[in-house]
Amino acid sequence: MFKFPLGARLGAAPCPRPRIMAAGLAVTGLLIAACAAGPAAGGTARTVSARQITGPTGDCNSLTTCYTPHQIRVAYGIQPLLNRGIDGRGQTIVLPELASSPATPQVSDIRQDFAQFDALFGLPAARLRIVTRLAGSASPWLADGEEVLDLEMAHVVAPGAALRVILVKATALNNIPNAVAAAVTAIRLGVTQGGIISISAAGQTGGEHCDNRAEVTRLHSALRAAADHHVTVVAASGDVGAVGEPCDLIKALTGGTFHPVKEVNLPASDPLVLGVGGTSLTASHRTGAYLSETAWGLPFGDPGTAFQASGGGLSHRISRPDYQNGLPGVGATRGVPDVAGDASGHTGMALVFSDNGHPFVRNSGGTSASAPFWAGLIALADQYAGRHLGFVNPAIYRIGRSAFYRKAFHDITIGDNTVMFPHNTIKGFRATAGWDPVTGWGSPIAQVLVPLLARYDRR
């Protein structure tokens, strides 16, 4: 969840990737976004057009290419819902994000990014509002890469939904006490702002061993308040596979020592959260038709870094929730994630960013992409149901155990979340039929899943 956004923000991206400059971004329909990013670092910006990029080959590296928003919508069965007017209208997605300032490296005006993004892909103007109550930002429209990723992904899935950014202090990820305080205050404020809260980087509190008992209790109390108000909380499961995110994230990303621990992450492992893992999607670059999918992991990650594979595993400290009772692969503790979506930087959706006022297109990646993707899906389901579904995990598991499972989900059965560090390989879990601690129940077939969520949700 941290690779591109925080790496760029801190000047320490573990694997810098080439950018593709978009020629004539204002000419809607003439361009298709594709990202060339080979396994090696480096590269130069290039200008590409739809005639040059028609698939995973052509002008792009054969290993890496982005999907357009339309292709993502088709692959995951979202487009039929949009065609029926199920676009998230009347719903609000709340996203905690780190406050930026003019001194923050590689930030842009989110309004300009959205204008270029919407023009390039023919999307309606985003309905965006920034809440500065917690951070007191003097530059509320400045956004780092993480914020741009979160917002553009949610907007693609639910273009009719309003987007509400809650800015937290830029120091929120400097240490665990700061991270927990930011998460708790953002969730409690978010409950008053909308029906879905999407947590990517801001709001994360590291691997489970990072948080003491009091911090876990405070976080759960805030999440209980969200559930009581019928607000769905979605959180990224992490990007270090079977290893927890660093406790001192800033230091780990700026050259500090990272001691990997096999564990899951909070808040995704809290039983009141919809934990979202990652996959690597293969779809048609001509039509967007779904072809196949594997668990996101090596080699399509960066060994030795905090960006390697879908976060997932079994909790060391949180008991198994009732909705996971009797589930193969789950023991006495909470299993994570619950669901998944495309998170591979090699197959991510195209995003538009600005660099010194110049827009460019690049790939998305990490569970920072799959979490807002699922937040958008819940916005569609809330609209379909005519109410806030709120705590959806029980409904997700009822569907997973039902005869509708393989009509509502792509069951991911290939891949694992094993990760590699210098002199240390940590064996993860394998994707298997049904639920597994890498991709959960799998990725959505939205035109079937969204109506089922409304049907299976029980207040």
C-alpha positions as CSV (number, residue, x, y, z in Angstrom):
1,M,0.0,0.0,0.0
2,F,3.0,2.3,0.4
3,K,5.2,1.7,-2.6
4,F,4.7,4.6,-5.0
5,P,2.9,7.2,-2.9
6,L,5.1,7.2,0.2
7,G,8.2,6.3,-1.6
8,A,7.8,9.3,-3.8
9,R,6.7,11.4,-0.9
10,L,9.8,10.5,1.1
11,G,12.2,10.4,-1.9
12,A,12.7,6.7,-1.3
13,A,10.7,4.7,-3.7
14,P,12.1,1.1,-3.6
15,C,11.8,0.7,-7.3
16,P,11.4,3.9,-9.4
17,R,9.4,3.2,-12.5
18,P,9.3,5.0,-15.9
19,R,6.4,7.3,-16.5
20,I,4.4,7.8,-19.6
21,M,3.6,11.3,-20.5
22,A,0.2,11.7,-22.0
23,A,0.0,13.6,-25.3
24,G,-3.2,15.6,-25.6
25,L,-4.8,14.6,-22.4
26,A,-7.8,16.9,-23.1
27,V,-8.6,14.9,-26.3
28,T,-11.0,12.4,-24.8
29,G,-11.3,9.1,-26.6
30,L,-8.1,9.4,-28.7
31,L,-5.7,8.0,-26.1
32,I,-5.5,4.9,-24.0
33,A,-3.4,4.9,-20.9
34,A,-0.8,2.2,-20.6
35,C,2.2,2.0,-18.4
36,A,5.6,0.6,-19.3
37,A,7.6,-0.4,-16.3
38,G,10.0,-3.3,-16.6
39,P,11.4,-5.1,-13.5
40,A,14.5,-2.9,-13.5
41,A,14.5,0.6,-12.1
42,G,14.9,3.7,-14.3
43,G,13.6,4.7,-17.6
44,T,12.4,7.8,-19.4
45,A,9.1,9.4,-19.9
46,R,7.5,8.8,-23.2
47,T,4.4,9.9,-25.2
48,V,2.0,7.2,-26.3
49,S,-1.3,7.0,-28.2
50,A,-4.0,4.5,-28.5
51,R,-2.6,3.4,-31.8
52,Q,0.7,2.5,-30.2
53,I,-0.8,0.7,-27.1
54,T,-3.4,-1.9,-27.9
55,G,-2.3,-4.7,-25.6
56,P,0.4,-6.0,-23.3
57,T,2.9,-5.8,-26.1
58,G,3.3,-3.0,-28.7
59,D,5.1,0.0,-27.3
60,C,4.9,-1.3,-23.7
61,N,7.1,-3.7,-21.9
62,S,5.7,-7.2,-22.3
63,L,5.6,-7.7,-18.6
64,T,3.8,-4.6,-17.6
65,T,0.9,-2.6,-18.8
66,C,-2.0,-0.6,-17.3
67,Y,-5.7,-1.2,-17.7
68,T,-7.9,1.7,-18.5
69,P,-10.8,2.4,-16.1
70,H,-13.3,1.0,-18.7
71,Q,-11.3,-2.2,-18.9
72,I,-11.2,-2.6,-15.1
73,R,-15.0,-2.0,-15.0
74,V,-15.6,-4.7,-17.7
75,A,-13.2,-7.2,-16.2
76,Y,-14.9,-7.0,-12.7
77,G,-18.5,-6.8,-14.0
78,I,-19.0,-3.2,-12.9
79,Q,-20.0,-1.8,-16.3
80,P,-23.4,-3.5,-16.4
81,L,-24.3,-1.8,-13.1
82,L,-23.2,1.6,-14.4
83,N,-25.3,1.0,-17.5
84,R,-28.3,0.6,-15.2
85,G,-27.6,3.8,-13.3
86,I,-26.0,2.0,-10.3
87,D,-23.1,4.4,-10.1
88,G,-22.9,5.2,-6.4
89,R,-25.1,8.3,-6.5
90,G,-26.4,9.5,-3.2
91,Q,-23.4,7.8,-1.4
92,T,-20.3,9.3,0.1
93,I,-16.9,7.5,0.3
94,V,-14.6,8.9,3.1
95,L,-10.8,8.6,2.7
96,P,-8.3,9.5,5.4
97,E,-5.2,10.9,3.8
98,L,-1.9,12.5,4.9
99,A,-1.9,16.3,4.7
100,S,0.6,17.7,2.2
101,S,2.2,21.1,1.9
102,P,4.2,22.9,-0.8
103,A,7.4,21.6,0.8
104,T,6.2,18.0,0.4
105,P,8.1,16.3,-2.5
106,Q,6.1,15.4,-5.6
107,V,2.7,16.7,-4.8
108,S,0.1,18.1,-7.1
109,D,-3.2,19.8,-7.1
110,I,-5.8,17.1,-6.9
111,R,-8.3,19.2,-8.8
112,Q,-6.0,19.4,-11.8
113,D,-5.2,15.7,-11.6
114,F,-8.9,14.8,-11.5
115,A,-9.7,17.2,-14.4
116,Q,-7.1,15.5,-16.6
117,F,-8.1,12.0,-15.4
118,D,-11.8,12.6,-16.1
119,A,-11.1,14.2,-19.5
120,L,-8.8,11.4,-20.6
121,F,-11.2,8.6,-19.7
122,G,-14.6,10.3,-20.3
123,L,-15.6,10.3,-16.6
124,P,-18.0,12.7,-14.9
125,A,-16.4,15.4,-12.8
126,A,-15.5,14.2,-9.3
127,R,-17.6,15.5,-6.4
128,L,-14.7,16.1,-4.0
129,R,-14.6,17.8,-0.6
130,I,-11.6,18.2,1.7
131,V,-12.1,18.1,5.5
132,T,-9.2,19.9,7.3
133,R,-10.5,19.7,10.9
134,L,-7.9,17.2,12.0
135,A,-4.8,18.5,10.2
136,G,-5.5,22.2,9.8
137,S,-3.9,22.1,6.4
138,A,-3.2,25.4,4.7
139,S,-2.9,23.7,1.3
140,P,-5.9,21.3,1.3
141,W,-5.9,20.6,-2.4
142,L,-2.3,19.5,-2.5
143,A,-2.1,15.7,-2.7
144,D,0.6,13.1,-2.8
145,G,0.5,10.0,-4.9
146,E,-1.3,7.9,-2.3
147,E,-4.2,10.3,-2.2
148,V,-4.4,10.6,-5.9
149,L,-4.4,6.8,-6.2
150,D,-7.1,6.3,-3.6
151,L,-9.4,9.0,-5.0
152,E,-9.1,8.1,-8.7
153,M,-9.7,4.4,-8.0
154,A,-12.8,5.0,-5.9
155,H,-14.1,7.5,-8.5
156,V,-13.8,4.9,-11.4
157,V,-15.8,2.3,-9.6
158,A,-18.5,4.7,-8.2
159,P,-18.4,7.8,-10.4
160,G,-21.6,9.1,-9.0
161,A,-20.5,8.9,-5.3
162,A,-19.2,11.9,-3.4
163,L,-15.6,11.7,-2.2
164,R,-14.8,13.1,1.2
165,V,-11.1,13.4,2.1
166,I,-10.2,13.7,5.8
167,L,-6.7,15.1,6.1
168,V,-4.7,13.8,9.0
169,K,-1.4,15.3,10.2
170,A,1.6,14.6,8.0
171,T,3.3,13.1,11.0
172,A,0.6,10.4,11.4
173,L,2.9,7.6,10.2
174,N,6.0,8.7,12.1
175,N,5.3,6.2,14.9
176,I,2.6,3.8,16.2
177,P,1.0,6.2,18.8
178,N,0.6,8.8,16.1
179,A,-0.8,6.2,13.6
180,V,-3.3,4.9,16.1
181,A,-4.4,8.4,17.1
182,A,-4.9,9.4,13.5
183,A,-6.8,6.2,12.7
184,V,-9.1,6.6,15.6
185,T,-9.9,10.2,15.1
186,A,-10.3,9.8,11.3
187,I,-12.7,6.9,11.8
188,R,-14.8,8.7,14.4
189,L,-15.0,11.8,12.2
190,G,-15.6,9.7,9.1
191,V,-18.7,8.2,10.6
192,T,-20.3,11.7,10.5
193,Q,-19.2,12.2,6.8
194,G,-20.4,9.2,4.8
195,G,-21.4,5.6,4.6
196,I,-18.1,4.0,3.6
197,I,-14.6,4.6,5.0
198,S,-11.6,3.5,2.9
199,I,-8.3,3.1,4.7
200,S,-5.1,2.7,2.7
201,A,-1.9,4.3,4.1
202,A,-3.3,7.0,6.4
203,G,-5.1,5.0,9.1
204,Q,-2.7,2.0,9.1
205,T,-1.1,1.0,12.4
206,G,1.4,-1.6,11.2
207,G,1.7,-5.3,12.0
208,E,-0.3,-6.6,15.0
209,H,2.7,-6.8,17.3
210,C,3.3,-3.0,16.9
211,D,0.1,-2.1,18.7
212,N,-0.3,-2.5,22.5
213,R,-3.5,-3.7,24.1
214,A,-4.8,-0.2,24.8
215,E,-4.2,0.9,21.2
216,V,-6.0,-2.2,19.8
217,T,-8.9,-1.5,22.2
218,R,-9.1,2.2,21.1
219,L,-9.1,1.2,17.5
220,H,-11.8,-1.4,17.9
221,S,-14.0,1.0,19.8
222,A,-13.9,3.5,16.9
223,L,-14.7,0.7,14.5
224,R,-17.6,-0.5,16.7
225,A,-19.0,3.1,16.5
226,A,-18.8,2.9,12.7
227,A,-20.6,-0.5,12.7
228,D,-23.2,0.8,15.0
229,H,-23.9,3.7,12.6
230,H,-24.1,1.3,9.6
231,V,-20.8,2.6,8.1
232,T,-18.6,0.1,6.2
233,V,-14.9,0.3,6.9
234,V,-12.6,-1.1,4.2
235,A,-8.9,-1.4,4.8
236,A,-5.9,-2.6,2.8
237,S,-4.4,-5.9,4.1
238,G,-0.8,-4.8,3.4
239,D,1.9,-5.2,0.8
240,V,4.5,-7.3,2.5
241,G,2.7,-10.7,2.0
242,A,2.8,-12.8,5.1
243,V,4.8,-10.2,6.9
244,G,3.4,-7.3,8.9
245,E,4.0,-3.7,7.8
246,P,6.9,-1.9,9.6
247,C,6.1,-0.4,13.0
248,D,8.3,2.6,12.2
249,L,7.1,3.1,8.6
250,I,8.9,6.3,7.9
251,K,12.3,5.0,9.0
252,A,11.8,1.7,7.1
253,L,11.1,3.6,3.9
254,T,14.0,6.0,4.2
255,G,16.7,3.4,4.7
256,G,16.1,2.2,8.2
257,T,16.2,-1.4,9.4
258,F,13.1,-3.4,8.8
259,H,12.8,-6.6,10.9
260,P,10.1,-8.7,9.2
261,V,7.6,-10.5,11.5
262,K,5.2,-13.0,10.1
263,E,1.8,-11.6,11.0
264,V,-1.2,-9.6,9.8
265,N,-1.9,-5.9,10.0
266,L,-4.3,-3.7,11.8
267,P,-6.8,-2.3,11.1
268,A,-7.5,-5.0,8.5
269,S,-7.4,-7.8,11.0
270,D,-10.0,-6.2,13.2
271,P,-13.2,-8.3,12.8
272,L,-15.3,-5.2,12.1
273,V,-13.2,-4.3,9.0
274,L,-13.5,-5.6,5.5
275,G,-9.9,-6.5,4.8
276,V,-8.9,-6.3,1.2
277,G,-6.0,-8.3,-0.3
278,G,-4.4,-8.1,-3.7
279,T,-4.4,-10.0,-7.0
280,S,-2.7,-9.8,-10.4
281,L,-5.4,-9.4,-13.1
282,T,-5.2,-10.6,-16.7
283,A,-7.9,-9.1,-18.9
284,S,-8.3,-8.3,-22.6
285,H,-6.6,-5.0,-23.6
286,R,-9.1,-4.7,-26.4
287,T,-12.4,-5.3,-24.6
288,G,-11.5,-5.6,-20.9
289,A,-13.0,-9.1,-20.8
290,Y,-11.8,-11.1,-17.8
291,L,-9.3,-13.8,-18.6
292,S,-7.6,-15.0,-15.4
293,E,-6.2,-13.9,-12.1
294,T,-3.6,-15.0,-9.6
295,A,-2.6,-13.9,-6.1
296,W,-0.4,-10.8,-6.2
297,G,3.1,-11.8,-5.2
298,L,6.6,-12.4,-6.4
299,P,8.0,-12.0,-9.0
300,F,5.5,-9.2,-9.6
301,G,6.7,-7.4,-6.4
302,D,10.0,-6.0,-5.2
303,P,12.0,-8.5,-3.1
304,G,13.6,-7.0,0.0
305,T,11.1,-4.1,0.3
306,A,7.8,-3.4,1.8
307,F,6.1,-3.9,-1.5
308,Q,6.1,-7.6,-2.4
309,A,2.7,-9.4,-2.1
310,S,-0.8,-9.4,-0.9
311,G,-0.9,-9.0,2.9
312,G,-2.6,-11.9,4.6
313,G,-2.5,-14.6,7.2
314,L,-3.9,-15.5,10.6
315,S,-4.0,-13.2,13.5
316,H,-1.9,-13.8,16.6
317,R,-4.1,-11.8,18.9
318,I,-7.7,-11.4,17.6
319,S,-10.1,-14.2,18.1
320,R,-11.9,-15.8,15.1
321,P,-15.2,-13.9,14.4
322,D,-18.4,-15.8,14.2
323,Y,-18.7,-15.2,10.4
324,Q,-15.5,-17.3,10.0
325,N,-16.6,-20.2,12.2
326,G,-16.1,-23.6,10.5
327,L,-14.2,-22.0,7.6
328,P,-11.4,-24.3,6.2
329,G,-8.0,-22.7,6.7
330,V,-9.1,-20.6,9.7
331,G,-8.2,-21.7,13.2
332,A,-9.0,-20.0,16.5
333,T,-8.0,-16.5,15.3
334,R,-9.1,-14.0,12.6
335,G,-8.1,-14.8,9.1
336,V,-7.2,-11.9,6.7
337,P,-8.1,-10.8,4.0
338,D,-11.8,-11.1,3.3
339,V,-11.8,-10.2,-0.4
340,A,-9.3,-9.0,-3.0
341,G,-8.8,-7.0,-6.2
342,D,-6.1,-6.1,-8.6
343,A,-3.0,-4.8,-6.7
344,S,-0.1,-5.7,-8.9
345,G,2.0,-2.8,-10.1
346,H,2.4,-4.8,-13.4
347,T,-1.3,-4.9,-14.1
348,G,-2.8,-1.9,-12.3
349,M,-5.3,0.6,-13.5
350,A,-3.9,3.7,-15.2
351,L,-3.8,6.9,-13.0
352,V,-3.1,10.5,-13.9
353,F,-0.7,12.5,-11.8
354,S,1.0,15.9,-12.3
355,D,4.7,16.7,-11.9
356,N,5.4,20.4,-11.8
357,G,2.2,21.0,-13.7
358,H,2.8,18.4,-16.4
359,P,0.4,15.5,-16.3
360,F,1.6,11.9,-16.8
361,V,0.0,8.5,-16.7
362,R,1.4,5.6,-14.6
363,N,0.3,2.4,-13.1
364,S,-1.4,1.8,-9.8
365,G,-0.4,-0.9,-7.4
366,G,-0.5,-2.3,-3.9
367,T,-3.5,-2.9,-1.7
368,S,-3.9,0.8,-1.6
369,A,-5.5,0.3,-5.0
370,S,-7.7,-2.7,-4.1
371,A,-9.1,-1.1,-0.9
372,P,-10.7,2.0,-2.5
373,F,-11.8,-0.3,-5.4
374,W,-13.8,-2.2,-2.9
375,A,-15.0,1.0,-1.2
376,G,-16.5,1.9,-4.5
377,L,-18.2,-1.4,-4.8
378,I,-19.8,-1.0,-1.4
379,A,-21.1,2.4,-2.6
380,L,-22.8,0.7,-5.5
381,A,-24.3,-1.9,-3.2
382,D,-25.5,0.8,-0.8
383,Q,-27.2,2.6,-3.7
384,Y,-28.7,-0.7,-4.9
385,A,-30.0,-1.5,-1.5
386,G,-31.4,2.0,-0.8
387,R,-29.6,2.0,2.6
388,H,-26.1,1.9,4.1
389,L,-25.3,-1.8,4.4
390,G,-22.7,-1.0,7.1
391,F,-20.8,-4.0,8.5
392,V,-20.9,-6.3,5.4
393,N,-18.5,-9.1,6.5
394,P,-21.3,-11.5,7.5
395,A,-23.0,-11.0,4.2
396,I,-19.8,-11.6,2.3
397,Y,-19.3,-14.9,4.1
398,R,-22.9,-16.0,3.6
399,I,-22.4,-15.4,-0.2
400,G,-19.1,-17.2,-0.1
401,R,-20.7,-20.3,1.5
402,S,-23.7,-20.2,-0.8
403,A,-24.4,-21.7,-4.2
404,F,-23.9,-18.2,-5.7
405,Y,-20.3,-18.1,-4.8
406,R,-18.7,-18.7,-8.2
407,K,-21.2,-16.5,-9.9
408,A,-20.4,-13.6,-7.5
409,F,-16.6,-14.0,-7.1
410,H,-13.6,-15.0,-9.1
411,D,-12.1,-17.7,-7.0
412,I,-8.3,-17.2,-7.0
413,T,-6.5,-20.5,-6.8
414,I,-3.0,-19.7,-8.0
415,G,-0.1,-17.9,-6.3
416,D,1.1,-17.2,-2.8
417,N,2.3,-14.4,-0.5
418,T,5.8,-15.6,0.3
419,V,8.2,-12.8,0.6
420,M,12.0,-12.4,0.4
421,F,14.4,-10.3,2.4
422,P,18.2,-10.4,2.4
423,H,19.2,-13.8,3.9
424,N,15.6,-14.5,4.9
425,T,12.7,-15.9,2.9
426,I,9.4,-16.0,4.8
427,K,7.0,-18.6,3.6
428,G,3.5,-17.4,3.2
429,F,0.2,-18.9,2.3
430,R,-1.1,-20.3,-0.9
431,A,-4.3,-19.2,-2.8
432,T,-6.7,-22.1,-2.7
433,A,-10.3,-22.9,-3.7
434,G,-12.8,-20.9,-1.6
435,W,-11.5,-18.6,1.1
436,D,-7.7,-18.3,1.7
437,P,-5.4,-16.0,3.7
438,V,-4.0,-14.4,0.5
439,T,-7.0,-13.3,-1.5
440,G,-9.9,-14.0,0.8
441,W,-13.0,-15.1,-1.2
442,G,-11.4,-13.6,-4.3
443,S,-12.3,-10.7,-6.6
444,P,-15.8,-9.5,-7.4
445,I,-18.1,-10.2,-10.3
446,A,-20.0,-7.1,-9.4
447,Q,-23.2,-7.4,-11.5
448,V,-24.0,-10.5,-9.4
449,L,-22.3,-9.6,-6.1
450,V,-23.8,-6.2,-5.6
451,P,-27.5,-7.4,-5.7
452,L,-26.5,-10.3,-3.5
453,L,-25.0,-8.0,-0.9
454,A,-28.3,-6.2,-0.5
455,R,-30.1,-9.6,-0.3
456,Y,-27.8,-11.2,2.2
457,D,-27.3,-8.2,4.4
458,R,-29.2,-8.6,7.7
459,R,-29.5,-5.8,10.2
